[in-house]
């Protein structure tokens, strides 16, 4: 573990896993997430790659300054983490909000990105396809999980919810991240993405419609689309083996 201090005094919590001599991958978590959210993926990814994962400002163990933030703030934080680790380039794997950060970083600093992996995310702005399925008020966790998975694996859902509750996001931190996401719109710039891109999405995602993944794959040149049948928003927790296999296969085929 390590801490990366930013010029504004915000400290970012960072962990690295795997052999430092291997190709680097940076994991970018979702809004309100933290590093334990990757615990089902880290062992397999780190067996083949040097994986760096950090908590966004406002998430997990990182500081949560209550001041205006933009997507550029989170991009700058990610670049700072890469610089701290001495990584001129890395594979970027972003989930949900982290996918927005990864996409914006790729557009602003394409020379820092080996490949781009976009999970359960969208491009922002008025063209985002909104989900039509409502979440039962008595089961709010179904915003994250498919109904079938939650019914078959209540123990896994309970474990995930307990892990997340240990470091619950502060209200002002969530508001600041929402502000950054609300001002984000890269739809018109998607054809500018110039690195190999994999788009991953669960077909039963209630938070971010899978139609957004199809749009990303259509508008980003030569992007590949993998949909995980029956998985919800946290597809990487529901179907970690399939998700990790897709990610590693993609990285192997795009080694420098």
Secondary structure, DSSP 8 states (H G I E B T S, - for coil): -EEEE-TTS-EEEEEEES-TTS-EEEEE--TT--GGGGHHHHHHHHTTSEEEEE--TTSTTS----S---HHHHHHHHHHHHHHTT-S-EEEEEETHHHHHHHHHHHH-GGGEEEEEEES---BSTT---------TT-GGGGTS-HHHHHH-HHHHHHHHHHHHTT---HHHHHHHHHHHHT-B-GGGGGG--SEEEEEEETT-SSS-HHHHHHHHHHSTT-EEEEETT--TTHHHHSHHHHHHHHHHHHHHT--
